Amino acid sequence: MSFDTSAVGTTSAEHAFEVTDEALQDYAAATDDVGGGPVFTILPVGAAVREASCSVASDDVRPTVVHYEQDVRPHRPLTGGMRVVSRATPVALLGRPNGTSLVILAETRTVDGELVTEQYVTEFFRGVETPESVGERAPDHRLDAGGEPDAEITYAVAYDQTVRYAEASGDHFAIHLDDEFARSVGLPGRIVHGLCTMAFTGRAVLEAAGVDDPARFRRLAVRFSAPLFPGDTVKTRIWDLGDSAFGFDAVSGQGDTVVKDGRAELHG
């Protein structure tokens, strides 16, 4: 079977992670950022998310997977020297046009049990159908902003961005590193990691808000809508929604909307 619906709702084992200053600095450098920011929080939950995903999706469909949505809600920043534990639960498997979405809820806590981060990770398996839909999609963050954006900020994407990001994040999936493999699974070539793209957009939101502290984020959510390629540019278009909330999307230099339904909320 491609998917095991009976695994939905089953929580992974607890995975320990030690945050180091070096890891924070490497991640920031890989995303051309000044700090790890909320996207760094995927590192402590990575092993738990993989375990949860593999409990539902079999090996034969894994080459078809792409990152579809990410919704991060930091409760306190991750800092060097922290020891944390993470668990992840597949909460929904949903049939969609042209494929299937798998929604995973991941939590990171201190060793004393204090909640550090909760996040929804939604994966999409292209062209693979599920025998049934179970659960509900992640919380909504649709962008409903009218008029011209309040800010537009463009960053260059380096040709070696995916290599640097793979080393810093531990995500060595071949669609990000090998053009031939990427084409073999229906992509035009290797693509930028979704979370790297997300880090670029988060940095743009902070710049537009005049904020230089990534610990100000209390939510950062995106939907990945098209691939971004090494050597391209990414322009984030930002709308100020009031009350320290921002909506945004992002467009590549080729004119493709690579991120939709972006939402950022900052501590006041």
Beta strands, then each sheet from edge to edge (+ up, - down):
strand 1: 15-18
strand 2: 65-74
strand 3: 83-96
strand 4: 99-110
strand 5: 115-126
strand 6: 151-156
strand 7: 217-224
strand 8: 233-242
strand 9: 245-252
strand 10: 257-266
sheet 1: 1+ 3- 4+ 5- 2+ 7- 10+ 9- 8+ 6-
end
